[in-house]
Amino acid sequence: MVFVPAGYCSDAIDFEEHVYGTLATADFSSLLISKSAALLSWVRVVSREMSPTSEPKTIKKLATAVYPSFAMLAGMQLDVFTPLKNGPMSAEQIADAIGVKPSKLKPLLYALVAAELLTVEGNRFSNTDEANLFLVRDNPSYVGDHVHLNPFLNLWIWRATLKTAESIRTGIPQEKFDESEKSEEELESLFRGTRPIAVRAGRELVARYNFSSYRTLLDVGGGSGGLAVAIIEACPYIQATVVDLPSVTPITRRLIAEAGAADRIQIMPADVVRGPLTGAFDVAVLRAFIQVLWPNDARDALKNVSAVINPGGAIYILGHILDNSRISPLEEVGHNLASVNAYERVPADYTEQEQKDWLTEAGFEQIERTTLPNGDGVMTAKKPM
């Protein structure tokens, strides 16, 4: 049965009257063929007009979806939202508060209005309720230290993603990320930029999980030391050790001293992949560590970590985790795409099942996956007694 939209009914009725009105004529067969062909042509036209793909709606949406994101990134980098926490301001007042020229700032402000992060009335701009809650820096709910919202990281990730076609075409990552090739100054800048993410991850980890039975903690690939600092502040009974490459640990030592935690956090210069490690620990946390390793190196690192965890101890792997389908969560799919430009290995992000398999090989059990509020995926496991 064919559904006939309004406006097309008269043709169908005329066709029916002609058919039944000429049943007895010799010309019926030829008429039927002619009218059938006409109706078939009409159905095809209607089908095309009703087709959901008659307009490139998804393509057009994707082509412009990037601009609100870029506006948000610029707004966070310039800290446009914090001066507005106390109420409406003109573009000139906002520009004065953040130290920029009003003529350059105005297009961004209107873009942020279009992005529904600001409102405008007359010539005065205000935060939306959402921006006031989550984009004002001194708010406890500020999201700039979330994994997928940190402006320092997003600048690099989005810039790298723009080079995806060239990375695929040449087979060479166009924004290669390799800590071993960075100077000490570059590494320190990196760790200072990402330290707020590590601190938040540490706080959220101990808020989600019970660390009361742990006395010794190993922060693997701890870099900035931010995660270890956050954990010992929340759990004063824990003594922490940060292990990282010898080229990194002088920076780690400085940043931990700045945080006033040098008396409770030890530094271990070591290669976790090649091992072996020394000491014995109740719990190990690996944040953004195995995600940057080749699969065989990730396996070796987990085995070396397992060797220094006490029986009954635990391991927490924090960072990017893809669903086994590799098409979700969306933010991880996006990060995986960006990583094509950063790492030689493909895929760049590992799935839940891959990480479960490696943990099992390393001797862990009771493996579970969750997500922290900051966006970090978490794989947890226990070492048998």
ABEGO torsion letter per residue (X at the ends): XBBBBBGAAAAAAAAAAAAAAAAABAAAAAAAAAAAAAAAAAAAAAAAAABAAABBAAAAAAAAAAAAAAAAAAAAAAGAAAAAAAEBBBAAAAAAAAGBBAAAAAAAAAAAAAAGABBBBEABBBBBAAAAAAABAABAABAAABAAABAAAAAAAAAAAAAAAAAAAAGBBABBBBAAABBAAAAAAAAAAAAAAAAAAAAAAAAABBAAABABBBBBGAGAGAAAAAAAAABAABBBBBBBBAAAAAAAAAAAAAAGAAAABBBBBBBAAAOBBBEBBABBBBBGAAAABBAAAAAAAAAAAAAABBBGBBBBBBEBBBBAAGAOBAAAAAAAAAAAAABABOBABBBAAAAAAAAAAAGBBGBBBBBBAAGBBBBBBBBBX
